[in-house]
Amino acid sequence: MTSGGPSVAIIGGGIAGLVCAARLSQLGLTDTKVFDTGKRAPGGRCSSRFISIGGKLHVFDHAVQFFTVSDLRFAKIVSFLHSKKAVKVWPGKIVKLKKGAEPVQVKDVQAFVGTRGMQSIPETLSSLVHVEGNTWVNHVLWDAVVKKWKVDNHGWFDYLVVAHNGKCADRLMADCGAPQIHNLLRVKFGPVLSPKTDIMQLCSLWVLLMAFSKNIELCFDGAFVEHTDISWIGNNTSKYKADNDLECWTVISTRTFGAKHKVPQENIPPSKEKEVTNSLLNAFAEVTGLGRKSIMPCFTKVQLWGAANPLNVLQREDCVFQASHNVGICGDWLVSPCIEGAAVSGLALAEVIGRHVRGERRDVGLKTHLAPLEAEAIGAFPTNKSLLFNPGKP
């Protein structure tokens, strides 16, 4: 790839950052670098674990479970991903489930997943852009004289894009010379949105990956769960039609459970891992009616998704941009906490930067406010019946 146009540094290699970079390249801004902390691959919450059990690799989606399409801009991206064999329609049966009641099928939802786990989506997008993986950016600074951004020891850039949120983004932008941008990235955590808050609030969720050596014979592939401890259960083996002798499931906790058991996710005590695993297994057995003694997984792995999903979103704008400082923000929390929201936000910011390069000096989103959002604990699934489509025919 040859360099072209002003240089852009994108901090965060999730869907928003990757889509923003790809669109910038289409607009002629090819001197763009995406800095991502992922040790395995970029993708942020849209990622998968490939775990060897009994000598075979098994795929587990441990954050984003599936996505829907309701925006025409995103539909074009999905069509492209489908052409690259990175996504497929998931025909699995998705239900609403609660203890003692028959499962109720969720209808009018066209669900999409990756083809090799959700990870295939960022893998395909990252092939279009320059990604600096396993890279932490600890410090950025706006120089008002040269009108450029100093990004750690990675050099100077004409534009800066913040494509992630949480404590790291809050801390990174605290003393960067752009206080209006930092103000929007301030964050706090909790399972219930604080009244009249003007700060982004994120929840924490525990995720249990588990495998069984026999079919546990449930009549659905994924379930939104009404329970105090778990909000979702999903059959990865069914989702990916894996030809193996294990059945692999993902269990995601409720926000309340996540807050109750929150610990530093970089250093989870073994006793807490055991406690959370047992609690989520018990809840899984209870809500499915299988009984705890009848489900004996041959593999379990638990992890804390510390900065899971936002409980509030920015109003009216799909991205944020401060024209005087050549800096912007994109992410699902600006639109809707889902893959579509992230992609739409990344597209919008790329378009704004493209117009800025061509001479338009206009701020975007700096004066908007955060508004409460009602969504599932594991994210939003916007639907639009008119957009049920064949991804192979954009």
N, C-alpha and C positions, 0 to 999 in steps of 0.2 A: 504493500500500500504506500503510495507517495503522499508526502505531506501537502496539505493545501489549506489556505485560509488561516484565520486566527487559531491559536492553540486553545484547547479546552481540557481541563482536568475534571473528571467525574469521580467523586468519592462514593463508592458503593456499587457493587456489581450484581445487584438484584435485577428484577425485570425492568424497573423504572430506569435504572442507570444504563442497562444494555440497550433498551429500546431508544433511549435518548441518544446514545452514541451512534447507533445504527442510522437513525434519522438524520443526525448531523452530517454523517458521511454522505448520505444521499443529497444533502443540501450543499455539498462541496467543502464542508469543514472536516477534512480527513485527518487533521493533526490533533486527534483526540485520544486521550488515554483514560481508561477505566481502572481505578485502583480498588482492589477488592481484598478483603481479609481472608476469604475462604481458602483453607489449606488444600481441599480436594478439588474444588471447582467453584466458579461463580454461581450465583443463583439466589442467594439470600434464603428467604422462606420457601422458594420454589426449588426444593432440592430433595434428594433421595439418599438412602443408605443402602449400599450393596454389601451384605454381610455373609461371610462364609459360615455355613452350618453343615456339619457332616461332609465337608469337602465340596459343597456346591454353593454358588452365590445365589442369594435371595434378595429381592428388592423390597424395600420398605419406604413408602412415602411418610416422612416424619413431621411435615408441617402442612403445606398446601395439599389438600386431598383431591380436589378436582376444581374445574372452573367452568363458568358459563360465559355466553357472549350476548351482549345487548347493545353494543355500540358499533356502528358501521366502521369506524376507524380501527377498532380492535379486530373486527371480523376480517379485515384485509390482512392483518398480521397472522391471524389463525390460519387463513388460507395459505399464506406463505409457509408457515410452519408445517402444515399438512403436506404441502408439495415436497418438503424436505424430509417427510416421514418422521416428524418430531412429535406430532400430536395425533390423536384419534378420538372418535366418539366413544364414550363409555356407556354401553347399553345396560349396565348392571342395575339391579333393583335397589333403589335408595328409599328408605322408609323413615318415619318418625316412630320412636320406640320409647315405651315407658314400662315400668314394672307392672306385671299383672294384666297388661292389655295386649290385644293383637296389634302387630305392626301395621301402620297405615302408610301406604305407598305415597311418595312425593311425586306428583305428576307435573306435566308441563315444564320439565327441566331437561334441557339438552346438555348433558355433562360431557366435558372434555378432560382428557388426561394426557400425559406424555406417552410415548411408545415404549420407552425403556425406563420407566419411572418418570416422575415430574422433572427430574434432572435433565431429560433430553431437550426441554424447552430452552433453558439458559445455555446449554451446550451449543445448540444451533445458533442462537442469537450471538453468542460470544465469538463464533467463527467469522462474524461480519465486522468485528471491531478489535481494537488493540486493548487487551486486558493484562494488567500487571497483577497477577494473583499472589496470594499469601503475603500481602503487603499492607502494613498498618501506616496510615497517615496520622501523625500525632500533632501536627501543627500547620496551620495555614495563616497567611497574613496578607492583607490588601495594602499595596503601596500606592498611595494616592498621587505620588509624583509621576511614576512611570505608568500608572494605571494597569498594573498587572498583579497577579496573585503568586506569592511564593508558597510552594507546596513542599514542605519538609525539605529533604535533600534531592527532590525529584525535579527541581528547576522552577522556572517562571512560566506562567500560563496567562493568556489573555482573559480567559473566562474560568469560573469555578462553578461546578454543579454539585450540590449536596443531595445525593440520591439514597440517603438512609436516615433513620431517626433513632431515638433512644438516647441513653446516657452518653454514648460516644459522640454523636452528632452535637448534642448540647454542649459537651465539654470542648469539642473541636472548635466550635464557632464562638465560644464565650468571649475571647479576646482577639478576634481576627480583624477588627476594624469595621465590621458591618453589624452594628447592634440591632437594627430592625430585623435582619435575617435571623440572628440568634434568638431574638424574642419569640419568633414563631417556632423555634426548635427546642425551646424549654420543655421539659418533660417531667411527669410524675407517674407513679404506678398505683394501680388499685383495681379491684374487681367491679366496682360500681363507680360511675362517673360522679365526681364531686359537683354539687349544684353551683351554677353560675361560674364555672371555672373558665379561665381564659388561657389555660395551658393544655397542651396535648397530654392525654392520659392513655397509657398503655396497660394492657393486662398481661399476666404471666400464666402460662399453661404447662402442665406436665404431660409428657408424651411417653407412652409405653409401647414398645415394639415387642411382639411375642409370636412364637411359632409353635404349632402343634403337629405331632407326628401322625395325626389322623384327622379326617374331615369331621368338624364339629357340628355339621348339619344344621346350619341356620338358613332360613329361607330368604335371606337378603344379602346384598353385597356391601352396603354401607348404611349407616343409620345415624340420624340426629337423635340424641338421647336426652330424655327428660329425667334427670337424676341429680342428686346433690354433688356427686363426685365426677361423673363423666359426661361429656357433651357429644362425643362422636366415636364410633367404631367402624373400621373399614377393613375389608378383606383384600389385601394386596395381591394375593395369589389369584383370586378371581378376576381382579382388575386387569392384570397383565397376562392372564391365561398361561401362567407358568407351569411348565411340565416338570413337576418334581413331587417328592413324596411328603412335603410339608405344606401346611396352611399357615400363611403369615398375615398377622393382623396388626393394625395400628389403633391404639386407644388414646384419645385426647381428653384431658380433664376439663372440668368447668373452671371458670375464672375464680370462683370462690375457693375451690380446692387449690388452685395455683397460688393464690395469695396466702392461704393458710400454711402451705408447706414450702414457701419460698425460702431459698438459701442462695448463697453465691453460686451461680451456675458454673463458674470456672473451677469450683472446688466443692463438689457435692459430697457430704459425708456418707460413707458406706451404710451407716445406720438409717439415714434418710432415704437412700436408694431402696433399701429393703422395705421400709415402712410404706413408701409411695407405691412400690411394685405390688405389695400385698393388698393395699387399699384399692388400687385400680383393678386388680384381678378379681377381688371380691365384688366390686361394683359391676364388672363385666358379667360375672356369673349370675348376679342377682337380677340384672335387667334383662338378660337373655333367657333366664329361667333354666339354665343348664345345671346350676348347682356347682358349688366350689369344688367338690371332690371329683366331679366328672371332667373338669378341665385342668389338665396338668401339662403346662407348656414345657417343651424341651429346650426353649431358649427365651430369655427375656432381656431387654435392655431398656432402661429408663433414662430420660433426659429432661432437663428443664428448659423450656422455650421462654426465656426471660422477658424479652420484649416482643410479645406475640402480636396482638392486634390492637389498633386504636379504638377507643370508645367515643371519639369525636372526630369530625372532619372539617376541613376548611370550607367555608361557604362561597359559592358562586364562581370560583376560579379553579382551573385544573392544575395550575402550577404557580410558583412564586418567582418573581424576577425583580431585582433592584438594578435599574439601568445605570445609575451613577457608579456602581461598584462592580458591574459585570458579573453578578453572582445570582444563582437561582437555586430553587429547591424543587425536586419532583419526588413523588412517592404515592403509594396507595392511600395514605392518610389524607391526601389532598382531594381525593375523589371518592373512593370507596375501598375498604380493606379487602382487596382481592387482586388476582392477576390482571384482570381487565382494568381496574382502577390504576394500578402501577403503570401499565402500558400506555394508557391514555394520558397520564400525567407526564411520562417521559416524552411522548410525542409532542405534547403541548409546549413543553419547555424548549425542545429543539426548535420548534417553529418560532418561538419568541426570540431565541438567540439568533436564529437566521435573519429575522427582521431587524434585530439590533445591529448586526453586522452590516446590513444594507442601509443603516442610517436612522431607523426608528428608535427614538429614545423615550420609551414608555415603561413605567413600573407596572407590574402585574401582581395582584394578590397581597400587597403589603398591608392594605387597610381592611382586609376581610377578617372575619372572626370565626373561631371554632364553634361548631354546633354539635349537639348530641346526635349519636347515630345508633339506631336499633339494628343489630345484626347478630348472626350466630357467633358463638364464642370463637369458632375457627375461621371466621371471616364472612364476607358478604357473597351472595350468589345472585346478582341482578339478572333478571329474565325479561325477555321481550318475545312474545310468541311470533311476532312478525319477522324475527331474525332467526328462527329455526332454519338452518341452512345446511347445504352440502358443502363442507369446507374445501372440497376439491373443485368447486365451481364458484369463485369469488364474484 
